[in-house]
């Protein structure tokens, strides 16, 4: 069977040689009434999501895909580029195109770019609303699950915040890193993926707020309170401490933004 020559891994796994050639077809010709490259991309994406194509599998050659889809090379190339942009495919020069596993960094970057590149900026109120939903629960779970390694990282960030009280840029950086580290302390990587994109969007406002008299000292004490409750393993108190901190953060950021725009 000619397909074995170009696509041996997939063919051997899914199509015994006894089956009819029509049943052996992995890709279906696309319909002309819709955008062809989008149809091609959708077919390949669905095969990846259903795990019929697995990470590391090599796609057939461009010519073979053109024949199986019944489209031109331009269409196949457009579809491949679209899937590469999504992080689903990876082209290797001289070797072919392979299925790529989406990395957490890809998702974080995508969410971060969505937040920061909207024509109408996402409001601070909306960012804080989502932070409250996520971070209060994150603090509670960190209190239940934090390891010694996690607590050491949080201790180190508190120390760095203390050292940077007179440096608004550094203070804001370590402040926000504390929140990401707390998400890591839950042991659930999805919390990190969800919370990390907010940090870049919040940095400038957090920096402005750190310029206000007394704010770094107040913020530092609130972070210490959160960590104290996490170390004690008290989920309810850790959640409450985070809620208090987020209220303070919202208050001083709004004050700083108001002064900046005046």
Beta strands, then each sheet from edge to edge (+ up, - down):
strand 1: 89-92
strand 2: 96-99
sheet 1: 1+ 2-
end
